[in-house]
């Protein structure tokens, strides 16, 4: 089992470095899609081809997260994080020079490989370096930084493309990551690597601990259901509100913006909650229950539209409030498995939820049942609560005797 490391006098430098790297990881996920119309014109690609490259990025990221967790165990979080950021940045830079589908697909696959390091490396470093009394707040800053990366990417590439072209936008985005990777490499004083020696267990042994732990598997399921619940609101609430309430598309888009803004605003307060409560699972259960009920009521469509928008704001706020508690719960569940590897494994469940959710919601809309979008989202929230509450009764994985 990992030993608790003595925290440095200030957690701020390491939280800042790791969180900014996390922001860039989310930033790179959304650098290429806003440029699709320009790529379509210049490269002759259709939207199906370009959508497939985004899927390639996501699949490589999800598939490689747990192996990258094993690599973090052997090399340490710092080396893997800097290397992954450099690869991710170079991939976006190279995308500026592609001439067709296969070049773009290769660049996106390479970007997905670089992106796969962030969860295992970030959580390993933060767990080792940050004072236990402030770990919830550190994780909330880390989560908020990722959301800010999503917000920053579209205007960044769009503005540069407007005054130059799409190739300049991607080169500038890639250069940003290369520069910051160098900053991290040249800032040894701010790094604190309190992890144990390289992993002594074989990969097979680590897989047995991961797959043999009901507690870790329940958290994998929780991430999957949580992601699936969120994807319904993010991807299908606009069309569903339009059809259920007769709201103009612009008004429905405002409702989604309120949901996402409330989620972001609640992230940092959620860090304080995670540091002050002893049972993160209780916080998760209460917040997800409130979020699920609020979404389900929106689906009834028998309330004023303004109230529906308010309930979506409540739902988003509850989801943001639990981010840090969720991550602290994973930290407690790690046991004999390194924290970074466990985070890598369970967040793969998040990717699975992103795959299954949109398909199910799209089917609901195609059936002419937009209210089912909200009810299915609520159902996924309650399934997440159930798996998490069942799993918390199981012990953390222990090393083999």
N, C-alpha and C positions, 0 to 999 in steps of 0.2 A: 504494500500500500504506500502511496505517496506520503512523504513527511510534510508537515506544515512548515512552510518557509517563513523566516523572519522578514517582515515587511520593511521596506526602506522608509526613511523619514518622510518622504513625500510620495504619494501615489500618483500625483497629477501628471508628471512627465510620461510615465508608461501608459497611463490611461489615454492621454492625448495622442501619443504615437500610434497605439494600437487602434484607437477609435477612428483616427483619420485614415489609416489603412483600410479599415472596414468600410468607411464612407466611399473610398475609391473602388472597392469591390462591387458595391451596389451601383456606383456611378458607371462602371464599365458594362454592367448588365443592360443599361438603357442608352448607351452611346450610339449604337447602330440603328435600332428600330425607328427613331425619329427621322433618320435619313433615307428610309426606304423609298420614298417617291423619287429622290434624286438618283439613288442606285438603280431604280427601275428604268429611269430615263437613259442613264449613261451606260449601264451594263446589259440592258435588255433582259433583266430578270423579271419574273412575275412574282406576285406576292406569296404564292404557295412556296416557291423556292426560298424566298427570303425568310418566311416563317419557319421553314425547315431548318435553316441555319440557327435560328434562335433556339429551336428544340434541341439541336445538337449541343449547343452551349450548355443548356440546362441539364441534359442527360449526362454529359461528361462531368459536369460539376457534381451532380448527385452521386454518380457511380464512383468517383475518385475520392470522396470525402473521407470515408473510413480508412482506405489505404494511406491517405495522407496523414491520418491520425497516427497510424503505426510509424510513419516516417518521422513525425514530430517526436514520438517516444524515443527514437534513436538519435536524431540529430539536434533536437531542441526546437522550441517554437520560433526563436528569433531567426535562425538560418532559413527555416522553411517559409516563414512569413515574408522575409525579404525576397527570397527566390520566387515565391508565388506571385508577389506583386509585380516583380520585374517581368515575369513571363506573361502575366495578364496585360500589362501595359504594352509590351512589345507586340502582342497579338493584335491589339487595337490599332497600333501604329502600322502594322503590316496590312491591316484591312484597307488602308488608304491606297494600297498599290494593287489590289486584286483586279482581275479583268473579267471574271465570270463566276459562276456558281461554285465550282470546286475550290477556287482560291478563297472565296468568302467562307465556305464551309470549313476549310482547313484553319483559317484564322479564328473562327468562332470555336472550333474544337480546342485549339491551343489556348484561347481565352478561358474556356471552361476548365481546362487543366489548371491554369493559374488560379482561377477563382476557387477551386476546390480546397485550397490550403487555409482559407481564412478562418473558418469555424474551428477546426482543430488547433491551429496555431494561436489564434487570438485567445481562446478560452484557456488554453494551457498557460500562456503568459500571464493573463489577468489573474487566474486562480493562484499562481505561484507568487505573483508580485504584489497584489493588492491586499491591504489589511483586511482580515475577515470581517471586521465591523463595518467596512465600507464596500464590500463586494457587491451588494445589491445596487448601490448607486453607480459603481463602476460599470456594471452590466447594463444599467439603464442608459448611461451615456453612450456606451458601445452600440446599443440598439438604435438610439436616436440618430447617431452618426450614419448608420446604414440607411435610415429613412431619408436623411438629408441628401445622401448620394443619389437616391432615386429622383428627388426633386431637382437636383442641380444638373443632371445630365441633359435632359431635353433642351432647356434654354441655352446651355453651354454650346452644344453642337449646332443648334439651329442658328444662333447668332453668328458664330464663326462661318458657317456655311453661307449665310446670307451676305456676308461681306467678303467672302472668299469663295470656297467651294467645299464640297463634302470631304474631299481628300485632306484639305487643310484642317478641317474640324477633327478628323480622326487622328491626324498626326499630332495636333495640339493636345488632344486627350491622352494619347499614348505617352507623349513627352512628360506630361504632368506626373504620371505614375513612375516613370523612370527616375525623374528628379527626386521624388519622395523616397523611392527605394534607396537611393544614394544617401539621402538625409538620414534614414534609419541606420544604414550601415556605418555612417560616420558619427553616430551619436551613442557610443558605448556607455557613457556615463549615465544615460537615462534608462538603460536596460537593466532588468533584474531577472535573471533566469534561475528561479529557485526550484527547478524541477529536479527529480531524482536522476540517477545515472541512466544511460541508455537502457531501453527495455530488455529485461532478461527473459521474458516469455516469448515463445515462438508466436508467429502470427496465428497458427492454428489454435494455440492455447487462448490467445486473446479473443478469437472468434467464438470459441466455446464459452468464454465468460460472458461475452455480449449476448449471444443467442440463447444461452442457458439461464439468463437472469430475467425472471418475470417482471422485476421492477424496471429494468432498462427497456424491455420489450413494451411494457405498458406506456412508457414515455415516448417511445417510437410511435405507438398508435395515437397517443395524445397529440403529438406534433402533426401527424397525418390528418386527424379529424379537425384540429384547429385550423390548419391550412385550408382544408376543403371548405370549412365554414366561411372563412374569410374570402375565399376566391369567389363565392357566390355573390357577395355584396360588391366586391371590386369589379368583377367582370360583367355581371348581369343585373345589378340594381337599377341602372339607368333605363334600360329597355323595359324592365319589369314595372318600375314606377310609372313610366310613360303609358304602359298598357293598362295597369290597374287603376291608376288615379286620373288618367288623362292629362298628366302633367306635361308641359312642353319639355323637349329634350334638354334645353338649357337649365330649366328648373330641376330636372332630375339629376343633371350633372352637378348642380350645386349641392344637392343632398349627399351625393357621393363624396364631394369635397369636404363637407361638414363631417362625415363619418371618418375620413382619413385624417383630417385636421385634429379632431378630438382624440383619435388614437395616438397621434404624435405628441399632443400636449400632455397626455397622461403618462407618457413613458418615464419622464424624470421623477415625478411624484411617486410612481410605482417603485423606483429604486429605494426611496426612503421607507416605503411600506415593507419591502422585502428585507431591509436591514432591521426593522423593528419588530416583526412578528416572528414567532417560533414555528408556525405551521404554514409554509408556503402553499401547501395543498388546499388548505381551507380558503385562502385568498383566491386561488385559482377556481375552486368550486363555486364560490359566491359570485365572483365577477363573471364567469362564463354563464352561470345560471341567469343572472340579470341580463347579460348580452343576448342570450338565446331567447328569453321571454320577450325582450323588446323587439327583436327581429320577427318573431312569430306574430306579434300583434300587428306589425306593419303589413304582414301578409294577409291579414283578415280583410283589409281594404274597406273597413266600415268606420274609419276615423278620419278626421280632417287631415288634409295633406300636410299642413304645418306641423301637426302632432306626429305624423309619420316621420317627417324630417328630424324632429327633435328626438324621437326614439332611436333613429339611426345614429344620431350623435351620441346618445347614451351608450349604445352598443359599441361604437368605436372607442369611446373613452374607457369602458370596462376592459376591452381587449388590450389597449395600451397600458393600462394600469398593472396588468399581470405579467408583462414581459420579463421583468427582473425576477419576480417570484418563480416563474417557470424555469428560468435559467439556474437560479439557486437550487431549485428542487433537483435538477439534473446533476448539479455539483454534489449534492448530498447522496445521490444514488450511485455514484461512480464506484465506490468501494475499491476493489482490487484493480480495477481498470483505470487507466489514466483519464483524467477529466477531458482532455482534448479529444481523445478517441471516442469517448461516450458522446460528447457533443456532436462530433462528426457523424456518428451513427444515427442518433435520434433526429438530427436535422435533415438526414436523408428522408425521414418520414415526412418532413415538410414538403420536400420535392414530390413525393408520392401524392400528397394531397393536392398539389398543384396540377397533377396529371388527371386524377380521377374526378376532381370537383367540376372543372369546366365542362367536361363531357356530360356529366349528369345534369347540370344546370341547363346546358344547351338543349338537352332532350326535353326538359320541362317547358322551356319557352317554345320549342317547336311543336309541342303538344297543345299549345294554347293555354297553358297553365302557369302564368307568371307568378301567381301567388305561391306556387309550390317552390319557387326559388327561395323565398324567405323561410318557408317552413322546413325545407331541406337544410338550409344553412343552420337554422335553430336545432334541427335533429343532429347534425354533425357536432354542434357545440355540446349537446348533452351526451353524445357518445364519447366525446373527449373527456368530460367530467367522469363518466363511469369508468373508463379505462384507467384514468389517473388515480381515482379513489381505490380501485381494486389493487393496482400496482403498489400503492404506497404501503400496503400491509406486508409486502414481501421484503425480505432483507436485501441489502446491497450485496453484490457479488463478492465472494471471499476467495482468497487464493487457495489453490489446491494444496492439500497436505502432502 
